[in-house]
Amino acid sequence: MNIKIKNTPDKYKIMADAIIPPLLELLKGLNSLEEEVFKRNSELDAEKLVLNIPVNQNHPKWIRLMEEYESRYEEIAKGKVSKNLMSKGYATHYSNPSEYFYVHSDDFLLEFDMQQSDTAIIIIHFSGATDMKHKFIVRQINKRWVVDEKYYGFADEAIWYSDSI
């Protein structure tokens, strides 16, 4: 991982040490959960063949898996993600590779930008099927640093698309 501090006055540079590690830990927790749910869902899909459940129908245990996924996702995010961002939805996908697969490698660039005492912008550039980036707006709300907004974009575009955590 390469960290670049951009457009940040000296007085805020030290905040990178307080804001970046918790964000990365949050993403690692969400990533691990997504990987686990993907694996468990794949096992349910394999079991559907044995039980002669048509491919277009869900396994009877799938609903419980999704309820568990949502509950555990919420627990991981609690106190680290704002109510505003959580209200946009969460635990809505699980795939391979997972949403935050890059956190388990050193093959990404993280840009830290802080120009106000209560807001930091973190942009993570990574390569998957295509070169992409995530932007996290981290704000101090009720004396806690929480992810308040998330966006995604493509490396060669200046456009950001609103996203859920």
LOMILUM-386678 format. One record per residue: z, x, y of N, C-alpha, C, CB in turn; residue in three letters; residue number from 1. Coordinates in nm, 2 decimals, padded with zeros to 4 digits. Glycine has a CB too. Layout:
LOMILUM-386678
NODE       nw       nu       nv      caw      cau      cav       cw       cu       cv      cbw      cbu      cbv   res     n
NODE        Z        X        Y        Z        X        Y        Z        X        Y        Z        X        Y   ALA   NUM
...
This chain:
LOMILUM-386678
NODE       nw       nu       nv      caw      cau      cav       cw       cu       cv      cbw      cbu      cbv   res     n
NODE    00.00    00.08   -00.12    00.00    00.00    00.00    00.00    00.09    00.12    00.12   -00.10    00.00   MET     1
NODE   -00.08    00.05    00.21   -00.09    00.12    00.34   -00.04    00.03    00.45   -00.24    00.17    00.37   ASN     2
NODE    00.05    00.07    00.53    00.11   -00.01    00.64    00.06    00.04    00.77    00.26   -00.02    00.63   ILE     3
NODE    00.01   -00.05    00.85   -00.03   -00.01    00.99    00.04   -00.10    01.08   -00.19   -00.03    01.01   LYS     4
NODE    00.11   -00.03    01.18    00.17   -00.11    01.28    00.08   -00.11    01.40    00.31   -00.05    01.32   ILE     5
NODE    00.04   -00.24    01.44   -00.06   -00.25    01.55    00.00   -00.33    01.66   -00.18   -00.32    01.49   LYS     6
NODE   -00.04   -00.30    01.79   -00.01   -00.38    01.91    00.14   -00.41    01.92   -00.09   -00.50    01.91   ASN     7
NODE    00.22   -00.32    01.87    00.37   -00.35    01.87    00.44   -00.25    01.96    00.42   -00.34    01.72   THR     8
NODE    00.51   -00.30    02.06    00.59   -00.21    02.15    00.69   -00.14    02.06    00.66   -00.29    02.26   PRO     9
NODE    00.73   -00.02    02.11    00.83    00.06    02.03    00.96   -00.01    02.00    00.86    00.18    02.12   ASP    10
NODE    01.00   -00.10    02.09    01.13   -00.17    02.07    01.12   -00.26    01.95    01.17   -00.25    02.19   LYS    11
NODE    01.00   -00.30    01.91    00.99   -00.39    01.79    00.95   -00.33    01.66    00.89   -00.50    01.82   TYR    12
NODE    00.91   -00.20    01.67    00.86   -00.13    01.55    00.96   -00.13    01.44    00.81    00.01    01.59   LYS    13
NODE    01.08   -00.11    01.48    01.19   -00.11    01.37    01.20   -00.24    01.30    01.32   -00.07    01.44   ILE    14
NODE    01.15   -00.35    01.36    01.16   -00.48    01.29    01.07   -00.48    01.17    01.12   -00.59    01.39   MET    15
NODE    00.97   -00.40    01.16    00.89   -00.40    01.04    00.97   -00.38    00.91    00.78   -00.28    01.05   ALA    16
NODE    01.08   -00.29    00.92    01.16   -00.27    00.81    01.25   -00.39    00.77    01.25   -00.15    00.84   ASP    17
NODE    01.27   -00.48    00.86    01.35   -00.60    00.84    01.26   -00.71    00.79    01.43   -00.64    00.96   ALA    18
NODE    01.14   -00.71    00.83    01.05   -00.83    00.80    00.96   -00.81    00.68    00.97   -00.86    00.92   ILE    19
NODE    00.90   -00.69    00.67    00.80   -00.67    00.56    00.86   -00.68    00.42    00.73   -00.53    00.58   ILE    20
NODE    00.97   -00.60    00.39    01.02   -00.61    00.25    01.05   -00.75    00.20    01.14   -00.52    00.24   PRO    21
NODE    01.12   -00.83    00.28    01.15   -00.97    00.23    01.02   -01.05    00.21    01.24   -01.04    00.33   PRO    22
NODE    00.92   -01.03    00.29    00.80   -01.10    00.27    00.73   -01.06    00.14    00.70   -01.08    00.38   LEU    23
NODE    00.73   -00.93    00.11    00.67   -00.88   -00.01    00.75   -00.93   -00.13    00.66   -00.73   -00.01   LEU    24
NODE    00.88   -00.93   -00.12    00.96   -00.98   -00.23    00.94   -01.13   -00.26    01.11   -00.96   -00.20   GLU    25
NODE    00.92   -01.21   -00.15    00.89   -01.35   -00.17    00.75   -01.36   -00.24    00.88   -01.42   -00.03   LEU    26
NODE    00.65   -01.29   -00.20    00.52   -01.29   -00.26    00.53   -01.25   -00.41    00.42   -01.21   -00.19   LEU    27
NODE    00.61   -01.15   -00.44    00.62   -01.10   -00.58    00.69   -01.21   -00.66    00.71   -00.98   -00.58   LYS    28
NODE    00.79   -01.28   -00.61    00.85   -01.39   -00.68    00.75   -01.50   -00.71    00.97   -01.44   -00.61   GLY    29
NODE    00.68   -01.54   -00.61    00.58   -01.65   -00.63    00.47   -01.61   -00.72    00.52   -01.69   -00.49   LEU    30
NODE    00.43   -01.48   -00.71    00.32   -01.43   -00.80    00.37   -01.44   -00.95    00.29   -01.29   -00.76   ASN    31
NODE    00.49   -01.39   -00.97    00.54   -01.38   -01.11    00.55   -01.52   -01.17    00.68   -01.32   -01.12   SER    32
NODE    00.60   -01.62   -01.09    00.61   -01.76   -01.13    00.47   -01.81   -01.16    00.68   -01.84   -01.03   LEU    33
NODE    00.37   -01.79   -01.08    00.24   -01.84   -01.10    00.18   -01.78   -01.23    00.15   -01.81   -00.98   GLU    34
NODE    00.20   -01.65   -01.25    00.15   -01.59   -01.37    00.21   -01.65   -01.49    00.17   -01.44   -01.37   GLU    35
NODE    00.34   -01.68   -01.49    00.41   -01.74   -01.60    00.36   -01.88   -01.63    00.56   -01.74   -01.58   GLU    36
NODE    00.34   -01.96   -01.53    00.29   -02.09   -01.54    00.15   -02.09   -01.60    00.30   -02.17   -01.41   VAL    37
NODE    00.07   -02.00   -01.55   -00.07   -01.99   -01.60   -00.07   -01.96   -01.75   -00.15   -01.88   -01.52   PHE    38
NODE    00.01   -01.87   -01.79    00.02   -01.83   -01.93    00.07   -01.95   -02.01    00.12   -01.71   -01.95   LYS    39
NODE    00.18   -02.02   -01.97    00.23   -02.13   -02.04    00.13   -02.25   -02.05    00.36   -02.18   -01.98   ARG    40
NODE    00.06   -02.27   -01.94   -00.05   -02.37   -01.94   -00.16   -02.33   -02.04   -00.11   -02.39   -01.80   ASN    41
NODE   -00.20   -02.21   -02.05   -00.30   -02.16   -02.14   -00.25   -02.19   -02.29   -00.33   -02.01   -02.12   SER    42
NODE   -00.12   -02.17   -02.31   -00.07   -02.19   -02.44   -00.07   -02.34   -02.48    00.08   -02.14   -02.45   GLU    43
NODE   -00.05   -02.43   -02.38   -00.06   -02.57   -02.40   -00.20   -02.61   -02.42    00.00   -02.65   -02.27   LEU    44
NODE   -00.29   -02.55   -02.35   -00.44   -02.58   -02.38   -00.48   -02.54   -02.52   -00.53   -02.50   -02.28   ASP    45
NODE   -00.43   -02.43   -02.57   -00.46   -02.39   -02.71   -00.39   -02.49   -02.81   -00.40   -02.24   -02.73   ALA    46
NODE   -00.28   -02.53   -02.77   -00.21   -02.63   -02.86   -00.28   -02.76   -02.87   -00.06   -02.65   -02.82   GLU    47
NODE   -00.35   -02.80   -02.75   -00.42   -02.92   -02.75   -00.53   -02.93   -02.86   -00.49   -02.94   -02.61   LYS    48
NODE   -00.59   -02.81   -02.89   -00.69   -02.81   -03.00   -00.63   -02.84   -03.13   -00.75   -02.67   -03.00   LEU    49
NODE   -00.51   -02.79   -03.16   -00.44   -02.81   -03.28   -00.40   -02.96   -03.29   -00.32   -02.72   -03.30   VAL    50
NODE   -00.36   -03.02   -03.18   -00.32   -03.16   -03.18   -00.43   -03.26   -03.17   -00.21   -03.18   -03.07   LEU    51
NODE   -00.55   -03.21   -03.16   -00.67   -03.29   -03.14   -00.67   -03.38   -03.01   -00.69   -03.38   -03.26   ASN    52
NODE   -00.61   -03.31   -02.90   -00.61   -03.38   -02.77   -00.74   -03.34   -02.70   -00.48   -03.34   -02.69   ILE    53
NODE   -00.81   -03.44   -02.66   -00.94   -03.41   -02.59   -00.92   -03.32   -02.47   -01.01   -03.54   -02.54   PRO    54
NODE   -01.02   -03.23   -02.44   -01.01   -03.13   -02.34   -00.99   -03.20   -02.20   -01.13   -03.04   -02.34   VAL    55
NODE   -01.04   -03.32   -02.18   -01.03   -03.38   -02.05   -00.89   -03.45   -02.03   -01.14   -03.48   -02.03   ASN    56
NODE   -00.80   -03.44   -02.13   -00.67   -03.50   -02.11   -00.56   -03.39   -02.11   -00.64   -03.59   -02.23   GLN    57
NODE   -00.45   -03.42   -02.04   -00.34   -03.33   -02.03   -00.26   -03.33   -02.15   -00.26   -03.36   -01.91   ASN    58
NODE   -00.20   -03.21   -02.18   -00.10   -03.20   -02.29    00.02   -03.28   -02.25   -00.07   -03.05   -02.32   HIS    59
NODE    00.09   -03.35   -02.34    00.20   -03.43   -02.30    00.31   -03.35   -02.23    00.26   -03.49   -02.43   PRO    60
NODE    00.32   -03.22   -02.26    00.42   -03.13   -02.19    00.38   -03.08   -02.06    00.46   -03.02   -02.28   LYS    61
NODE    00.25   -03.11   -02.02    00.20   -03.05   -01.89    00.27   -03.10   -01.77    00.05   -03.09   -01.88   TRP    62
NODE    00.31   -03.23   -01.77    00.38   -03.29   -01.65    00.51   -03.22   -01.63    00.40   -03.44   -01.67   ILE    63
NODE    00.59   -03.20   -01.74    00.71   -03.13   -01.73    00.70   -02.99   -01.68    00.79   -03.13   -01.86   ARG    64
NODE    00.59   -02.92   -01.73    00.56   -02.78   -01.68    00.54   -02.78   -01.53    00.44   -02.72   -01.76   LEU    65
NODE    00.46   -02.88   -01.48    00.43   -02.89   -01.34    00.56   -02.92   -01.25    00.32   -02.99   -01.31   MET    66
NODE    00.64   -03.01   -01.31    00.77   -03.04   -01.24    00.85   -02.91   -01.23    00.84   -03.15   -01.31   GLU    67
NODE    00.86   -02.84   -01.34    00.94   -02.71   -01.34    00.88   -02.61   -01.24    00.94   -02.65   -01.48   GLU    68
NODE    00.75   -02.60   -01.24    00.68   -02.51   -01.15    00.71   -02.54   -01.01    00.53   -02.52   -01.17   TYR    69
NODE    00.70   -02.67   -00.97    00.73   -02.71   -00.83    00.87   -02.68   -00.80    00.70   -02.86   -00.81   GLU    70
NODE    00.96   -02.71   -00.88    01.11   -02.69   -00.86    01.14   -02.54   -00.84    01.19   -02.75   -00.97   SER    71
NODE    01.09   -02.46   -00.93    01.12   -02.32   -00.92    01.05   -02.25   -00.80    01.07   -02.25   -01.05   ARG    72
NODE    00.93   -02.30   -00.77    00.86   -02.25   -00.65    00.94   -02.28   -00.53    00.72   -02.32   -00.64   TYR    73
NODE    00.99   -02.40   -00.52    01.07   -02.44   -00.40    01.20   -02.36   -00.39    01.11   -02.59   -00.41   GLU    74
NODE    01.26   -02.33   -00.51    01.38   -02.25   -00.51    01.36   -02.11   -00.46    01.44   -02.25   -00.65   GLU    75
NODE    01.24   -02.05   -00.50    01.21   -01.92   -00.46    01.18   -01.91   -00.31    01.08   -01.86   -00.53   ILE    76
NODE    01.12   -02.02   -00.26    01.08   -02.02   -00.11    01.20   -02.06   -00.02    00.97   -02.12   -00.10   ALA    77
NODE    01.30   -02.13   -00.08    01.41   -02.18    00.00    01.47   -02.07    00.08    01.52   -02.24   -00.09   LYS    78
NODE    01.48   -02.09    00.21    01.54   -02.00    00.31    01.45   -01.89    00.35    01.66   -01.94    00.25   GLY    79
NODE    01.33   -01.88    00.29    01.23   -01.78    00.32    01.10   -01.83    00.38    01.20   -01.70    00.20   LYS    80
NODE    01.08   -01.96    00.36    00.96   -02.03    00.41    01.01   -02.15    00.50    00.87   -02.08    00.30   VAL    81
NODE    00.95   -02.17    00.61    01.00   -02.28    00.70    00.96   -02.42    00.64    00.93   -02.27    00.84   SER    82
NODE    01.03   -02.52    00.69    01.01   -02.66    00.64    00.86   -02.70    00.69    01.11   -02.76    00.70   LYS    83
NODE    00.82   -02.64    00.80    00.69   -02.67    00.85    00.58   -02.63    00.75    00.66   -02.60    00.99   ASN    84
NODE    00.59   -02.51    00.70    00.49   -02.45    00.60    00.51   -02.52    00.47    00.51   -02.30    00.59   LEU    85
NODE    00.63   -02.55    00.43    00.65   -02.62    00.30    00.59   -02.76    00.30    00.80   -02.62    00.26   MET    86
NODE    00.59   -02.82    00.42    00.54   -02.96    00.43    00.39   -02.96    00.41    00.57   -03.02    00.57   SER    87
NODE    00.32   -02.85    00.41    00.18   -02.84    00.39    00.14   -02.84    00.24    00.12   -02.72    00.46   LYS    88
NODE    00.24   -02.83    00.16    00.22   -02.82    00.01    00.26   -02.69   -00.04    00.08   -02.86   -00.02   GLY    89
NODE    00.29   -02.69   -00.17    00.33   -02.56   -00.24    00.32   -02.59   -00.39    00.47   -02.51   -00.20   TYR    90
NODE    00.31   -02.48   -00.46    00.29   -02.49   -00.61    00.18   -02.58   -00.65    00.42   -02.55   -00.67   ALA    91
NODE    00.07   -02.57   -00.58   -00.05   -02.65   -00.60   -00.16   -02.59   -00.68   -00.11   -02.70   -00.46   THR    92
NODE   -00.14   -02.47   -00.72   -00.24   -02.40   -00.80   -00.18   -02.29   -00.88   -00.35   -02.34   -00.71   HIS    93
NODE   -00.24   -02.26   -00.99   -00.20   -02.14   -01.07   -00.33   -02.10   -01.14   -00.09   -02.18   -01.18   TYR    94
NODE   -00.36   -01.97   -01.12   -00.48   -01.92   -01.17   -00.47   -01.77   -01.21   -00.60   -01.94   -01.07   SER    95
NODE   -00.58   -01.72   -01.26   -00.58   -01.58   -01.30   -00.71   -01.52   -01.24   -00.58   -01.56   -01.45   ASN    96
NODE   -00.70   -01.43   -01.14   -00.57   -01.37   -01.09   -00.50   -01.47   -01.00   -00.60   -01.25   -01.01   PRO    97
NODE   -00.37   -01.45   -00.99   -00.28   -01.53   -00.91   -00.31   -01.51   -00.76   -00.13   -01.51   -00.95   SER    98
NODE   -00.25   -01.60   -00.68   -00.27   -01.60   -00.54   -00.23   -01.46   -00.48   -00.19   -01.71   -00.47   GLU    99
NODE   -00.12   -01.41   -00.52   -00.07   -01.29   -00.45   -00.07   -01.17   -00.55    00.07   -01.31   -00.40   TYR   100
NODE   -00.17   -01.16   -00.64   -00.18   -01.06   -00.74   -00.17   -00.92   -00.68   -00.32   -01.07   -00.81   PHE   101
NODE   -00.21   -00.90   -00.56   -00.22   -00.77   -00.50   -00.08   -00.71   -00.48   -00.29   -00.78   -00.36   TYR   102
NODE    00.03   -00.79   -00.48    00.16   -00.73   -00.45    00.21   -00.64   -00.56    00.26   -00.84   -00.43   VAL   103
NODE    00.14   -00.64   -00.68    00.18   -00.56   -00.79    00.10   -00.43   -00.80    00.17   -00.63   -00.92   HIS   104
NODE    00.03   -00.40   -00.69   -00.05   -00.28   -00.68   -00.03   -00.21   -00.54   -00.20   -00.30   -00.71   SER   105
NODE   -00.08   -00.10   -00.53   -00.07   -00.03   -00.40   -00.21   -00.04   -00.33   -00.03    00.12   -00.41   ASP   106
NODE   -00.29   -00.12   -00.38   -00.43   -00.13   -00.33   -00.45   -00.24   -00.23   -00.53   -00.15   -00.45   ASP   107
NODE   -00.37   -00.24   -00.12   -00.39   -00.33   -00.02   -00.34   -00.27    00.12   -00.32   -00.47   -00.04   PHE   108
NODE   -00.39   -00.32    00.22   -00.36   -00.28    00.36   -00.27   -00.39    00.42   -00.48   -00.24    00.44   LEU   109
NODE   -00.16   -00.35    00.48   -00.08   -00.45    00.55   -00.07   -00.41    00.69    00.07   -00.45    00.48   LEU   110
NODE   -00.10   -00.50    00.78   -00.09   -00.48    00.92    00.02   -00.56    00.98   -00.23   -00.52    01.00   GLU   111
NODE    00.11   -00.49    01.06    00.22   -00.55    01.12    00.20   -00.55    01.27    00.36   -00.48    01.08   PHE   112
NODE    00.22   -00.67    01.33    00.19   -00.69    01.47    00.31   -00.77    01.53    00.05   -00.75    01.50   ASP   113
NODE    00.38   -00.72    01.62    00.50   -00.79    01.68    00.50   -00.77    01.83    00.63   -00.75    01.61   MET   114
NODE    00.48   -00.87    01.90    00.47   -00.86    02.05    00.58   -00.95    02.11    00.34   -00.90    02.10   GLN   115
NODE    00.65   -01.03    02.04    00.76   -01.11    02.09    00.88   -01.09    02.00    00.72   -01.26    02.09   GLN   116
NODE    01.00   -01.11    02.05    01.12   -01.08    01.98    01.14   -01.18    01.86    01.24   -01.09    02.07   SER   117
NODE    01.07   -01.29    01.86    01.10   -01.39    01.75    00.98   -01.42    01.66    01.15   -01.52    01.81   ASP   118
NODE    00.87   -01.34    01.68    00.75   -01.37    01.60    00.68   -01.24    01.56    00.65   -01.46    01.68   THR   119
NODE    00.64   -01.24    01.43    00.56   -01.12    01.38    00.44   -01.18    01.31    00.65   -01.03    01.29   ALA   120
NODE    00.33   -01.11    01.31    00.21   -01.14    01.24    00.19   -01.03    01.14    00.09   -01.16    01.34   ILE   121
NODE    00.17   -01.07    01.02    00.14   -00.98    00.91    00.01   -01.02    00.84    00.26   -00.97    00.80   ILE   122
NODE   -00.08   -00.93    00.84   -00.21   -00.95    00.78   -00.22   -00.85    00.66   -00.33   -00.93    00.88   ILE   123
NODE   -00.25   -00.91    00.55   -00.27   -00.83    00.42   -00.42   -00.84    00.38   -00.18   -00.88    00.31   ILE   124
NODE   -00.48   -00.72    00.38   -00.62   -00.71    00.34   -00.62   -00.67    00.19   -00.70   -00.61    00.42   HIS   125
NODE   -00.70   -00.74    00.11   -00.71   -00.71   -00.04   -00.84   -00.74   -00.09   -00.60   -00.79   -00.11   PHE   126
NODE   -00.87   -00.68   -00.21   -01.00   -00.71   -00.28   -00.97   -00.78   -00.41   -01.07   -00.58   -00.30   SER   127
NODE   -01.04   -00.89   -00.43   -01.04   -00.96   -00.55   -01.19   -00.98   -00.59   -00.97   -01.10   -00.54   GLY   128
NODE   -01.23   -01.10   -00.62   -01.37   -01.12   -00.64   -01.45   -01.09   -00.52   -01.39   -01.27   -00.69   ALA   129
NODE   -01.38   -01.10   -00.40   -01.45   -01.07   -00.27   -01.34   -01.01   -00.19   -01.51   -01.19   -00.21   THR   130
NODE   -01.37   -00.94   -00.08   -01.27   -00.88    00.01   -01.22   -01.00    00.10   -01.34   -00.77    00.10   ASP   131
NODE   -01.08   -01.01    00.09   -01.02   -01.12    00.16   -00.90   -01.07    00.24   -00.97   -01.23    00.06   MET   132
NODE   -00.83   -01.16    00.31   -00.71   -01.13    00.38   -00.62   -01.26    00.39   -00.74   -01.08    00.52   LYS   133
NODE   -00.49   -01.23    00.40   -00.39   -01.34    00.42   -00.32   -01.30    00.55   -00.29   -01.35    00.30   HIS   134
NODE   -00.30   -01.40    00.63   -00.22   -01.38    00.75   -00.09   -01.47    00.74   -00.30   -01.42    00.88   LYS   135
NODE    00.02   -01.40    00.76    00.15   -01.47    00.76    00.21   -01.46    00.90    00.24   -01.41    00.65   PHE   136
NODE    00.25   -01.58    00.96    00.32   -01.58    01.08    00.47   -01.59    01.04    00.27   -01.70    01.18   ILE   137
NODE    00.55   -01.49    01.08    00.69   -01.49    01.04    00.77   -01.51    01.17    00.73   -01.36    00.97   VAL   138
NODE    00.85   -01.61    01.17    00.93   -01.64    01.29    01.08   -01.64    01.26    00.89   -01.78    01.34   ARG   139
NODE    01.15   -01.61    01.36    01.30   -01.62    01.35    01.34   -01.76    01.39    01.37   -01.51    01.44   GLN   140
NODE    01.39   -01.84    01.29    01.43   -01.97    01.31    01.57   -01.99    01.26    01.33   -02.07    01.23   ILE   141
NODE    01.66   -02.03    01.35    01.80   -02.04    01.32    01.86   -01.91    01.27    01.82   -02.15    01.21   ASN   142
NODE    01.82   -01.80    01.34    01.87   -01.67    01.31    01.82   -01.61    01.17    02.02   -01.66    01.32   LYS   143
NODE    01.72   -01.67    01.12    01.66   -01.62    00.99    01.51   -01.60    01.01    01.69   -01.72    00.87   ARG   144
NODE    01.46   -01.49    00.95    01.32   -01.47    00.95    01.25   -01.54    00.83    01.29   -01.31    00.94   TRP   145
NODE    01.16   -01.63    00.87    01.10   -01.72    00.76    00.95   -01.72    00.79    01.15   -01.86    00.76   VAL   146
NODE    00.87   -01.74    00.68    00.73   -01.75    00.69    00.70   -01.89    00.74    00.65   -01.72    00.56   VAL   147
NODE    00.64   -01.90    00.86    00.62   -02.03    00.92    00.48   -02.08    00.92    00.67   -02.03    01.07   ASP   148
NODE    00.38   -01.99    00.90    00.24   -02.03    00.89    00.17   -01.93    00.80    00.17   -02.03    01.03   GLU   149
NODE    00.07   -01.98    00.73   -00.01   -01.89    00.64   -00.16   -01.93    00.66    00.03   -01.90    00.50   LYS   150
NODE   -00.24   -01.83    00.66   -00.39   -01.85    00.67   -00.46   -01.75    00.57   -00.44   -01.82    00.82   TYR   151
NODE   -00.58   -01.79    00.54   -00.66   -01.69    00.46   -00.79   -01.67    00.53   -00.68   -01.74    00.32   TYR   152
NODE   -00.86   -01.56    00.50   -00.99   -01.54    00.56   -01.06   -01.44    00.48   -00.97   -01.48    00.70   GLY   153
NODE   -01.19   -01.42    00.51   -01.27   -01.33    00.44   -01.29   -01.20    00.53   -01.42   -01.39    00.41   PHE   154
NODE   -01.29   -01.09    00.46   -01.28   -00.96    00.53   -01.38   -00.95    00.65   -01.30   -00.85    00.44   ALA   155
NODE   -01.50   -01.00    00.63   -01.61   -00.98    00.72   -01.62   -01.09    00.82   -01.74   -00.96    00.65   ASP   156
NODE   -01.52   -01.18    00.83   -01.52   -01.29    00.92   -01.40   -01.28    01.02   -01.52   -01.42    00.85   GLU   157
NODE   -01.41   -01.33    01.14   -01.30   -01.34    01.23   -01.23   -01.47    01.22   -01.35   -01.32    01.37   ALA   158
NODE   -01.28   -01.57    01.14   -01.23   -01.70    01.13   -01.11   -01.70    01.03   -01.34   -01.80    01.08   ILE   159
NODE   -01.01   -01.77    01.06   -00.89   -01.79    00.98   -00.88   -01.94    00.94   -00.76   -01.75    01.05   TRP   160
NODE   -00.85   -01.96    00.81   -00.84   -02.10    00.76   -00.69   -02.13    00.72   -00.93   -02.12    00.63   TYR   161
NODE   -00.64   -02.24    00.78   -00.50   -02.28    00.75   -00.48   -02.29    00.60   -00.47   -02.41    00.82   SER   162
NODE   -00.37   -02.25    00.55   -00.34   -02.25    00.41   -00.19   -02.29    00.38   -00.37   -02.11    00.35   ASP   163
NODE   -00.16   -02.32    00.26   -00.03   -02.35    00.22    00.03   -02.22    00.16   -00.02   -02.47    00.12   SER   164
NODE    00.16   -02.22    00.14    00.22   -02.10    00.08    00.19   -02.10   -00.07    00.37   -02.09    00.11   ILE   165
